[in-house]
Structures are given as C-alpha cells and as structure tokens.
C-alpha cells in the first residue's frame, strides 16, 4: 500500500489533534482495513449530512439553533472528508509511481 518510508494519513487524530499515520505495506492488515472502514463511514456521514443541510436551507422556518448545530456538524464532517481526500490523494500519487 505504501512505498517504503511513505506513511498513510489515518482518518482520525491523535492527542492534541495531531495527525496519525500508518506505515505498512499490508493493504489487508487490520489497521488498513480499520482505516478503510472508518473512511467509508465518514464519507457516508457526509452524504447524509449534505442531504440534511440541503433540506434545512430550503426550510424558511428553520430554527437558528438547529442551523448553528448543523453548521458545526458540517464543519466537522468537512474536516473528516478533507482528511480522507488528502490521504487517498497521497496514496494515488504513490500508486502512480508504480506505473512507471
């Protein structure tokens, strides 16, 4: 999965919000599968939250407190999705090196 000395950005943060990385060549290993499953859950959550946000924006009578809460959830989900995109983009870049 990773080149030697290449690290996979994991879909969760460590202490103090610092990024966590995995160094492994085992795409089917426990930690790789766990990260894949968590990324899939995070992306699925983003799909559902986007639908909810779209509906809330169409609701002229939406409660301001509900909208603030939704904004917080959207921000957290966006952070997760950006982490997934960064990780997968980095992995794609590493994979493309194998083609040459």
MOPAC internal coordinates of N, CA, C and O (Angstrom, degrees):
PM7 1SCF
backbone

  N    0.0000 0     0.00 0     0.00 0    0    0    0
  C    1.4385 1     0.00 0     0.00 0    1    0    0
  C    1.5248 1   110.27 1     0.00 0    2    1    0
  O    1.2310 1   120.20 1   134.57 1    3    2    1
  N    1.2832 1   117.21 1   -45.43 1    3    2    1
  C    1.4581 1   119.31 1  -178.26 1    5    3    2
  C    1.5129 1   109.55 1  -115.15 1    6    5    3
  O    1.2310 1   121.26 1   -31.65 1    7    6    5
  N    1.3059 1   115.19 1   148.35 1    7    6    5
  C    1.4521 1   120.92 1   172.17 1    9    7    6
  C    1.5257 1   107.14 1   -66.40 1   10    9    7
  O    1.2310 1   120.82 1   -21.01 1   11   10    9
  N    1.3082 1   116.05 1   158.99 1   11   10    9
  C    1.4572 1   117.52 1   172.33 1   13   11   10
  C    1.5220 1   108.91 1   -56.53 1   14   13   11
  O    1.2310 1   121.11 1   -42.04 1   15   14   13
  N    1.2778 1   115.48 1   137.96 1   15   14   13
  C    1.4634 1   122.63 1  -178.76 1   17   15   14
  C    1.5304 1   113.27 1    68.32 1   18   17   15
  O    1.2310 1   119.78 1  -171.65 1   19   18   17
  N    1.3381 1   118.03 1     8.35 1   19   18   17
  C    1.4580 1   121.64 1   174.02 1   21   19   18
  C    1.5197 1   107.55 1   -98.67 1   22   21   19
  O    1.2310 1   120.69 1   -40.11 1   23   22   21
  N    1.3017 1   116.29 1   139.89 1   23   22   21
  C    1.4509 1   121.03 1  -178.03 1   25   23   22
  C    1.5203 1   109.54 1  -116.54 1   26   25   23
  O    1.2310 1   120.60 1   -35.80 1   27   26   25
  N    1.3221 1   116.45 1   144.20 1   27   26   25
  C    1.4561 1   121.41 1   175.02 1   29   27   26
  C    1.5234 1   108.64 1   -93.22 1   30   29   27
  O    1.2310 1   120.90 1   -53.16 1   31   30   29
  N    1.3218 1   115.89 1   126.84 1   31   30   29
  C    1.4572 1   120.88 1   174.43 1   33   31   30
  C    1.5190 1   107.75 1   -71.98 1   34   33   31
  O    1.2310 1   120.52 1   -57.54 1   35   34   33
  N    1.3200 1   116.62 1   122.46 1   35   34   33
  C    1.4656 1   121.12 1  -178.33 1   37   35   34
  C    1.5298 1   110.72 1   -85.54 1   38   37   35
  O    1.2310 1   120.59 1   -23.73 1   39   38   37
  N    1.3299 1   116.47 1   156.27 1   39   38   37
  C    1.4696 1   120.33 1  -174.72 1   41   39   38
  C    1.5282 1   114.67 1   -82.47 1   42   41   39
  O    1.2310 1   120.14 1  -151.57 1   43   42   41
  N    1.2957 1   117.33 1    28.43 1   43   42   41
  C    1.4695 1   121.33 1   175.62 1   45   43   42
  C    1.5195 1   107.85 1  -147.08 1   46   45   43
  O    1.2310 1   121.55 1   -17.21 1   47   46   45
  N    1.3042 1   114.64 1   162.79 1   47   46   45
  C    1.4631 1   121.18 1  -179.65 1   49   47   46
  C    1.5105 1   110.12 1  -102.60 1   50   49   47
  O    1.2310 1   121.55 1   -23.84 1   51   50   49
  N    1.3058 1   114.63 1   156.16 1   51   50   49
  C    1.4507 1   120.98 1   175.99 1   53   51   50
  C    1.5133 1   110.90 1   -94.70 1   54   53   51
  O    1.2310 1   120.82 1    17.45 1   55   54   53
  N    1.3235 1   116.03 1  -162.55 1   55   54   53
  C    1.4549 1   120.02 1   178.47 1   57   55   54
  C    1.5320 1   111.01 1   -55.04 1   58   57   55
  O    1.2310 1   121.25 1   -37.77 1   59   58   57
  N    1.3079 1   115.22 1   142.23 1   59   58   57
  C    1.4599 1   122.63 1   177.86 1   61   59   58
  C    1.5251 1   112.74 1    61.77 1   62   61   59
  O    1.2310 1   120.13 1  -158.26 1   63   62   61
  N    1.3521 1   117.36 1    21.74 1   63   62   61
  C    1.4548 1   121.34 1   176.87 1   65   63   62
  C    1.5131 1   115.15 1    75.91 1   66   65   63
  O    1.2310 1   120.56 1  -168.36 1   67   66   65
  N    1.3168 1   116.53 1    11.64 1   67   66   65
  C    1.4658 1   119.91 1  -179.02 1   69   67   66
  C    1.5262 1   110.22 1   -76.13 1   70   69   67
  O    1.2310 1   120.09 1   -32.56 1   71   70   69
  N    1.3452 1   117.44 1   147.44 1   71   70   69
  C    1.4622 1   120.35 1  -179.44 1   73   71   70
  C    1.5233 1   111.80 1   -66.22 1   74   73   71
  O    1.2310 1   121.47 1   -29.34 1   75   74   73
  N    1.3268 1   114.80 1   150.66 1   75   74   73
  C    1.4636 1   122.04 1   175.90 1   77   75   74
  C    1.5263 1   108.36 1  -111.23 1   78   77   75
  O    1.2310 1   120.58 1   -36.16 1   79   78   77
  N    1.3130 1   116.51 1   143.84 1   79   78   77
  C    1.4575 1   121.80 1  -178.82 1   81   79   78
  C    1.5155 1   110.20 1  -128.71 1   82   81   79
  O    1.2310 1   121.49 1   -24.99 1   83   82   81
  N    1.3374 1   114.76 1   155.01 1   83   82   81
  C    1.4608 1   121.91 1   177.48 1   85   83   82
  C    1.5164 1   108.16 1  -123.93 1   86   85   83
  O    1.2310 1   120.90 1   -47.45 1   87   86   85
  N    1.3097 1   115.88 1   132.55 1   87   86   85
  C    1.4538 1   121.78 1   175.06 1   89   87   86
  C    1.5211 1   107.67 1  -112.19 1   90   89   87
  O    1.2310 1   120.90 1   -71.94 1   91   90   89
  N    1.3437 1   115.88 1   108.06 1   91   90   89
  C    1.4545 1   120.04 1   179.03 1   93   91   90
  C    1.5215 1   109.62 1  -161.22 1   94   93   91
  O    1.2310 1   120.94 1   -27.36 1   95   94   93
  N    1.3013 1   115.81 1   152.64 1   95   94   93
  C    1.4605 1   122.26 1   172.00 1   97   95   94
  C    1.5171 1   110.20 1  -103.13 1   98   97   95
  O    1.2310 1   120.20 1   179.53 1   99   98   97
  N    1.3335 1   117.23 1    -0.47 1   99   98   97
  C    1.4652 1   122.39 1  -174.85 1  101   99   98
  C    1.5190 1   110.42 1   -94.79 1  102  101   99
  O    1.2310 1   120.56 1   -85.65 1  103  102  101
  N    1.3227 1   116.53 1    94.35 1  103  102  101
  C    1.4661 1   122.49 1  -179.16 1  105  103  102
  C    1.5350 1   111.00 1   -61.86 1  106  105  103
  O    1.2310 1   119.87 1   152.53 1  107  106  105
  N    1.3147 1   117.86 1   -27.47 1  107  106  105
  C    1.4592 1   121.74 1  -179.04 1  109  107  106
  C    1.5112 1   113.95 1   -97.89 1  110  109  107
  O    1.2310 1   119.98 1  -173.27 1  111  110  109
  N    1.3191 1   117.64 1     6.73 1  111  110  109
  C    1.4558 1   121.06 1  -179.67 1  113  111  110
  C    1.5267 1   111.86 1   -67.49 1  114  113  111
  O    1.2310 1   121.13 1   -17.32 1  115  114  113
  N    1.3147 1   115.45 1   162.68 1  115  114  113
  C    1.4586 1   121.29 1  -176.01 1  117  115  114
  C    1.5256 1   111.93 1   -55.62 1  118  117  115
  O    1.2310 1   119.67 1   130.04 1  119  118  117
  N    1.3231 1   118.24 1   -49.96 1  119  118  117
  C    1.4661 1   120.71 1  -176.53 1  121  119  118
  C    1.5288 1   111.43 1   -67.29 1  122  121  119
  O    1.2310 1   120.02 1   143.39 1  123  122  121
  N    1.3190 1   117.56 1   -36.61 1  123  122  121
  C    1.4722 1   120.21 1   177.23 1  125  123  122
  C    1.5201 1   110.62 1   -64.69 1  126  125  123
  O    1.2310 1   120.38 1   136.01 1  127  126  125
  N    1.3278 1   116.87 1   -43.99 1  127  126  125
  C    1.4746 1   120.80 1   179.07 1  129  127  126
  C    1.5267 1   110.29 1   -65.81 1  130  129  127
  O    1.2310 1   120.23 1   139.29 1  131  130  129
  N    1.3241 1   117.16 1   -40.71 1  131  130  129
  C    1.4627 1   120.99 1   178.26 1  133  131  130
  C    1.5300 1   109.95 1   -60.73 1  134  133  131
  O    1.2310 1   120.44 1   133.62 1  135  134  133
  N    1.3201 1   116.77 1   -46.38 1  135  134  133
  C    1.4674 1   120.67 1   178.87 1  137  135  134
  C    1.5282 1   110.65 1   -62.52 1  138  137  135
  O    1.2310 1   120.09 1   137.42 1  139  138  137
  N    1.3349 1   117.43 1   -42.58 1  139  138  137
  C    1.4713 1   120.89 1   178.19 1  141  139  138
  C    1.5250 1   110.79 1   -60.02 1  142  141  139
  O    1.2310 1   120.31 1   135.80 1  143  142  141
  N    1.3224 1   117.01 1   -44.20 1  143  142  141
  C    1.4679 1   121.47 1  -179.07 1  145  143  142
  C    1.5282 1   111.54 1   -65.98 1  146  145  143
  O    1.2310 1   120.21 1   138.53 1  147  146  145
  N    1.3068 1   117.20 1   -41.47 1  147  146  145
  C    1.4584 1   120.43 1   179.35 1  149  147  146
  C    1.5294 1   110.02 1   -67.03 1  150  149  147
  O    1.2310 1   120.20 1   138.81 1  151  150  149
  N    1.3309 1   117.21 1   -41.19 1  151  150  149
  C    1.4696 1   119.97 1   176.63 1  153  151  150
  C    1.5298 1   110.58 1   -59.88 1  154  153  151
  O    1.2310 1   120.39 1   136.48 1  155  154  153
  N    1.3324 1   116.85 1   -43.52 1  155  154  153
  C    1.4706 1   120.15 1   179.25 1  157  155  154
  C    1.5206 1   110.52 1   -61.72 1  158  157  155
  O    1.2310 1   120.24 1   138.08 1  159  158  157
  N    1.3276 1   117.15 1   -41.92 1  159  158  157
  C    1.4719 1   120.77 1   177.44 1  161  159  158
  C    1.5285 1   111.19 1   -63.43 1  162  161  159
  O    1.2310 1   120.33 1   138.70 1  163  162  161
  N    1.3194 1   116.98 1   -41.30 1  163  162  161
  C    1.4592 1   120.50 1  -179.82 1  165  163  162
  C    1.5300 1   110.90 1   -64.28 1  166  165  163
  O    1.2310 1   120.08 1   138.49 1  167  166  165
  N    1.3223 1   117.46 1   -41.51 1  167  166  165
  C    1.4617 1   120.56 1   178.76 1  169  167  166
  C    1.5207 1   111.19 1   -67.95 1  170  169  167
  O    1.2310 1   120.30 1   141.71 1  171  170  169
  N    1.3254 1   117.03 1   -38.29 1  171  170  169
  C    1.4641 1   121.00 1   177.31 1  173  171  170
  C    1.5313 1   110.67 1   -64.25 1  174  173  171
  O    1.2310 1   120.61 1   138.81 1  175  174  173
  N    1.3200 1   116.43 1   -41.19 1  175  174  173
  C    1.4633 1   121.07 1   176.67 1  177  175  174
  C    1.5203 1   110.07 1   -60.47 1  178  177  175
  O    1.2310 1   120.23 1   139.44 1  179  178  177
  N    1.3227 1   117.16 1   -40.56 1  179  178  177
  C    1.4660 1   121.00 1   179.74 1  181  179  178
  C    1.5238 1   111.16 1   -62.53 1  182  181  179
  O    1.2310 1   120.01 1   140.00 1  183  182  181
  N    1.3223 1   117.59 1   -40.00 1  183  182  181
  C    1.4742 1   121.42 1   178.85 1  185  183  182
  C    1.5233 1   110.22 1   -61.93 1  186  185  183
  O    1.2310 1   120.51 1   132.25 1  187  186  185
  N    1.3252 1   116.63 1   -47.75 1  187  186  185
  C    1.4639 1   120.95 1  -179.23 1  189  187  186
  C    1.5296 1   111.72 1   -65.79 1  190  189  187
  O    1.2310 1   120.59 1   139.11 1  191  190  189
  N    1.3150 1   116.48 1   -40.89 1  191  190  189
  C    1.4614 1   120.32 1  -179.35 1  193  191  190
  C    1.5307 1   110.81 1   -68.09 1  194  193  191
  O    1.2310 1   120.08 1   143.95 1  195  194  193
  N    1.3198 1   117.45 1   -36.05 1  195  194  193
  C    1.4622 1   120.42 1   177.32 1  197  195  194
  C    1.5281 1   111.15 1   -63.16 1  198  197  195
  O    1.2310 1   120.67 1   138.55 1  199  198  197
  N    1.3318 1   116.32 1   -41.45 1  199  198  197
  C    1.4694 1   119.93 1   176.45 1  201  199  198
  C    1.5310 1   110.41 1   -61.74 1  202  201  199
  O    1.2310 1   120.73 1   136.26 1  203  202  201
  N    1.3214 1   116.20 1   -43.74 1  203  202  201
  C    1.4622 1   121.23 1   179.10 1  205  203  202
  C    1.5301 1   110.50 1   -62.31 1  206  205  203
  O    1.2310 1   120.53 1   136.77 1  207  206  205
  N    1.3309 1   116.59 1   -43.23 1  207  206  205
  C    1.4647 1   120.61 1  -179.72 1  209  207  206
  C    1.5295 1   110.64 1   -64.86 1  210  209  207
  O    1.2310 1   120.21 1   139.09 1  211  210  209
  N    1.3145 1   117.21 1   -40.91 1  211  210  209
  C    1.4681 1   120.38 1   178.65 1  213  211  210
  C    1.5231 1   110.89 1   -61.06 1  214  213  211
  O    1.2310 1   120.57 1   137.19 1  215  214  213
  N    1.3181 1   116.51 1   -42.81 1  215  214  213
  C    1.4657 1   120.36 1   177.83 1  217  215  214
  C    1.5304 1   111.12 1   -64.92 1  218  217  215
  O    1.2310 1   120.49 1   139.08 1  219  218  217
  N    1.3239 1   116.67 1   -40.92 1  219  218  217
  C    1.4639 1   120.52 1  -179.14 1  221  219  218
  C    1.5294 1   110.79 1   -64.66 1  222  221  219
  O    1.2310 1   120.35 1   142.91 1  223  222  221
  N    1.3184 1   116.94 1   -37.09 1  223  222  221
  C    1.4645 1   120.17 1   179.46 1  225  223  222
  C    1.5289 1   111.78 1   -67.30 1  226  225  223
  O    1.2310 1   120.70 1   150.86 1  227  226  225
  N    1.3287 1   116.27 1   -29.14 1  227  226  225
  C    1.4663 1   120.78 1   178.40 1  229  227  226
  C    1.5271 1   112.51 1   -79.10 1  230  229  227
  O    1.2310 1   120.27 1   164.43 1  231  230  229
  N    1.3362 1   117.09 1   -15.57 1  231  230  229
  C    1.4682 1   122.31 1  -176.85 1  233  231  230
  C    1.5343 1   110.10 1   -86.88 1  234  233  231
  O    1.2310 1   120.96 1   -73.96 1  235  234  233
  N    1.3086 1   115.76 1   106.04 1  235  234  233
  C    1.4681 1   121.03 1  -179.13 1  237  235  234
  C    1.5385 1   112.53 1   -65.46 1  238  237  235
  O    1.2310 1   120.56 1   157.84 1  239  238  237
  N    1.3400 1   116.54 1   -22.16 1  239  238  237
  C    1.4590 1   121.05 1  -177.75 1  241  239  238
  C    1.5296 1   112.63 1  -102.63 1  242  241  239
  O    1.2310 1   120.18 1  -159.86 1  243  242  241
  N    1.3264 1   117.26 1    20.14 1  243  242  241
  C    1.4637 1   120.67 1  -177.88 1  245  243  242
  C    1.5343 1   110.04 1   -61.30 1  246  245  243
  O    1.2310 1   121.43 1   -42.68 1  247  246  245
  N    1.3132 1   114.86 1   137.32 1  247  246  245
  C    1.4588 1   121.98 1   179.20 1  249  247  246
  C    1.5375 1   109.65 1   -71.40 1  250  249  247
  O    1.2310 1   119.77 1   -50.06 1  251  250  249
  N    1.3229 1   118.05 1   129.94 1  251  250  249
  C    1.4726 1   120.55 1  -179.23 1  253  251  250
  C    1.5350 1   113.09 1   -57.36 1  254  253  251
  O    1.2310 1   120.22 1   143.26 1  255  254  253
  N    1.3261 1   117.19 1   -36.74 1  255  254  253
  C    1.4740 1   119.51 1   179.06 1  257  255  254
  C    1.5270 1   110.37 1   -65.59 1  258  257  255
  O    1.2310 1   120.31 1   139.32 1  259  258  257
  N    1.3335 1   117.01 1   -40.68 1  259  258  257
  C    1.4672 1   120.70 1   176.86 1  261  259  258
  C    1.5280 1   110.60 1   -62.98 1  262  261  259
  O    1.2310 1   120.29 1   140.76 1  263  262  261
  N    1.3162 1   117.04 1   -39.24 1  263  262  261
  C    1.4634 1   120.61 1   179.07 1  265  263  262
  C    1.5292 1   111.69 1   -67.30 1  266  265  263
  O    1.2310 1   120.19 1   142.52 1  267  266  265
  N    1.3289 1   117.25 1   -37.48 1  267  266  265
  C    1.4762 1   120.40 1   175.93 1  269  267  266
  C    1.5221 1   110.74 1   -63.87 1  270  269  267
  O    1.2310 1   120.92 1   136.27 1  271  270  269
  N    1.3253 1   115.84 1   -43.73 1  271  270  269
  C    1.4621 1   120.35 1   178.53 1  273  271  270
  C    1.5317 1   110.59 1   -62.46 1  274  273  271
  O    1.2310 1   120.94 1   136.31 1  275  274  273
  N    1.3317 1   115.80 1   -43.69 1  275  274  273
  C    1.4621 1   121.29 1   178.31 1  277  275  274
  C    1.5304 1   110.94 1   -61.55 1  278  277  275
  O    1.2310 1   120.52 1   139.78 1  279  278  277
  N    1.3341 1   116.62 1   -40.22 1  279  278  277
  C    1.4654 1   120.59 1   178.47 1  281  279  278
  C    1.5262 1   110.64 1   -61.73 1  282  281  279
  O    1.2310 1   120.25 1   138.62 1  283  282  281
  N    1.3211 1   117.13 1   -41.38 1  283  282  281
  C    1.4665 1   120.80 1   177.14 1  285  283  282
  C    1.5190 1   112.03 1   -62.93 1  286  285  283
  O    1.2310 1   120.88 1   137.69 1  287  286  285
  N    1.3232 1   115.92 1   -42.31 1  287  286  285
  C    1.4689 1   120.07 1   178.24 1  289  287  286
  C    1.5267 1   110.79 1   -65.23 1  290  289  287
  O    1.2310 1   120.56 1   139.60 1  291  290  289
  N    1.3343 1   116.53 1   -40.40 1  291  290  289
  C    1.4610 1   120.62 1   178.26 1  293  291  290
  C    1.5327 1   111.06 1   -62.49 1  294  293  291
  O    1.2310 1   120.33 1   138.14 1  295  294  293
  N    1.3202 1   116.97 1   -41.86 1  295  294  293
  C    1.4628 1   120.79 1   179.77 1  297  295  294
  C    1.5251 1   111.01 1   -62.63 1  298  297  295
  O    1.2310 1   120.22 1   136.05 1  299  298  297
  N    1.3275 1   117.18 1   -43.95 1  299  298  297
  C    1.4665 1   120.65 1   178.92 1  301  299  298
  C    1.5189 1   111.71 1   -65.33 1  302  301  299
  O    1.2310 1   120.83 1   139.39 1  303  302  301
  N    1.3197 1   116.01 1   -40.61 1  303  302  301
  C    1.4594 1   120.23 1  -179.69 1  305  303  302
  C    1.5227 1   110.46 1   -69.09 1  306  305  303
  O    1.2310 1   120.33 1   141.07 1  307  306  305
  N    1.3203 1   116.97 1   -38.93 1  307  306  305
  C    1.4664 1   120.01 1   177.03 1  309  307  306
  C    1.5255 1   110.66 1   -61.54 1  310  309  307
  O    1.2310 1   120.31 1   138.76 1  311  310  309
  N    1.3256 1   117.01 1   -41.24 1  311  310  309
  C    1.4605 1   121.21 1   176.49 1  313  311  310
  C    1.5279 1   110.61 1   -58.22 1  314  313  311
  O    1.2310 1   120.46 1   134.90 1  315  314  313
  N    1.3483 1   116.72 1   -45.10 1  315  314  313
  C    1.4656 1   121.01 1   179.35 1  317  315  314
  C    1.5205 1   111.69 1   -63.36 1  318  317  315
  O    1.2310 1   120.48 1   135.77 1  319  318  317
  N    1.3377 1   116.68 1   -44.23 1  319  318  317
  C    1.4646 1   120.94 1  -177.90 1  321  319  318
  C    1.5360 1   110.33 1   -66.68 1  322  321  319
  O    1.2310 1   120.17 1   141.57 1  323  322  321
  N    1.3242 1   117.27 1   -38.43 1  323  322  321
  C    1.4614 1   119.41 1   177.02 1  325  323  322
  C    1.5243 1   111.46 1   -64.44 1  326  325  323
  O    1.2310 1   120.21 1   143.15 1  327  326  325
  N    1.3330 1   117.21 1   -36.85 1  327  326  325
  C    1.4564 1   120.92 1   177.32 1  329  327  326
  C    1.5260 1   110.02 1   -64.80 1  330  329  327
  O    1.2310 1   120.43 1   137.58 1  331  330  329
  N    1.3430 1   116.79 1   -42.42 1  331  330  329
  C    1.4659 1   120.72 1   177.82 1  333  331  330
  C    1.5321 1   109.55 1   -62.41 1  334  333  331
  O    1.2310 1   120.46 1   134.12 1  335  334  333
  N    1.3316 1   116.73 1   -45.88 1  335  334  333
  C    1.4682 1   120.18 1  -179.09 1  337  335  334
  C    1.5288 1   111.20 1   -62.27 1  338  337  335
  O    1.2310 1   120.54 1   137.99 1  339  338  337
  N    1.3167 1   116.57 1   -42.01 1  339  338  337
  C    1.4640 1   120.39 1   178.44 1  341  339  338
  C    1.5203 1   110.60 1   -62.39 1  342  341  339
  O    1.2310 1   120.78 1   134.02 1  343  342  341
  N    1.3204 1   116.11 1   -45.98 1  343  342  341
  C    1.4558 1   120.76 1  -179.31 1  345  343  342
  C    1.5240 1   111.31 1   -62.97 1  346  345  343
  O    1.2310 1   120.61 1   131.95 1  347  346  345
  N    1.3154 1   116.44 1   -48.05 1  347  346  345
  C    1.4654 1   120.34 1  -178.08 1  349  347  346
  C    1.5160 1   111.23 1   -68.85 1  350  349  347
  O    1.2310 1   120.15 1   142.68 1  351  350  349
  N    1.3219 1   117.32 1   -37.32 1  351  350  349
  C    1.4592 1   119.64 1   176.74 1  353  351  350
  C    1.5111 1   111.66 1   -62.99 1  354  353  351
  O    1.2310 1   121.05 1   139.46 1  355  354  353
  N    1.3202 1   115.60 1   -40.54 1  355  354  353
  C    1.4636 1   120.06 1   178.05 1  357  355  354
  C    1.5264 1   109.76 1   -65.05 1  358  357  355
  O    1.2310 1   120.32 1   137.77 1  359  358  357
  N    1.3291 1   116.99 1   -42.23 1  359  358  357
  C    1.4599 1   120.39 1   179.67 1  361  359  358
  C    1.5229 1   111.09 1   -65.65 1  362  361  359
  O    1.2310 1   120.49 1   141.25 1  363  362  361
  N    1.3422 1   116.66 1   -38.75 1  363  362  361
  C    1.4631 1   119.25 1   176.99 1  365  363  362
  C    1.5233 1   110.88 1   -63.02 1  366  365  363
  O    1.2310 1   120.58 1   138.83 1  367  366  365
  N    1.3052 1   116.49 1   -41.17 1  367  366  365
  C    1.4509 1   120.21 1   177.48 1  369  367  366
  C    1.5187 1   111.69 1   -60.67 1  370  369  367
  O    1.2310 1   120.94 1   139.05 1  371  370  369
  N    1.3383 1   115.81 1   -40.95 1  371  370  369
  C    1.4627 1   120.20 1   178.17 1  373  371  370
  C    1.5221 1   110.57 1   -68.55 1  374  373  371
  O    1.2310 1   120.39 1   142.85 1  375  374  373
  N    1.3403 1   116.85 1   -37.15 1  375  374  373
  C    1.4676 1   120.53 1  -179.71 1  377  375  374
  C    1.5171 1   110.79 1   -67.26 1  378  377  375
  O    1.2310 1   120.38 1   141.78 1  379  378  377
  N    1.3347 1   116.88 1   -38.22 1  379  378  377
  C    1.4516 1   120.57 1  -179.10 1  381  379  378
  C    1.5360 1   110.92 1   -63.57 1  382  381  379
  O    1.2310 1   120.26 1   152.34 1  383  382  381
  N    1.3033 1   117.11 1   -27.66 1  383  382  381
  C    1.4583 1   119.54 1   177.82 1  385  383  382
  C    1.5190 1   111.38 1   -64.58 1  386  385  383
  O    1.2310 1   120.34 1   151.95 1  387  386  385
  N    1.3363 1   116.96 1   -28.05 1  387  386  385
  C    1.4623 1   120.44 1   179.38 1  389  387  386
  C    1.5231 1   111.64 1   -69.91 1  390  389  387
  O    1.2310 1   119.54 1   158.35 1  391  390  389
  N    1.3374 1   118.48 1   -21.65 1  391  390  389
  C    1.4499 1   121.99 1  -175.84 1  393  391  390
  C    1.5198 1   112.26 1   -74.57 1  394  393  391
  O    1.2310 1   119.65 1   158.70 1  395  394  393
  N    1.3052 1   118.27 1   -21.30 1  395  394  393
  C    1.4642 1   120.35 1  -175.42 1  397  395  394
  C    1.4965 1   112.24 1   -99.01 1  398  397  395
  O    1.2310 1   120.10 1   180.00 1  399  398  397

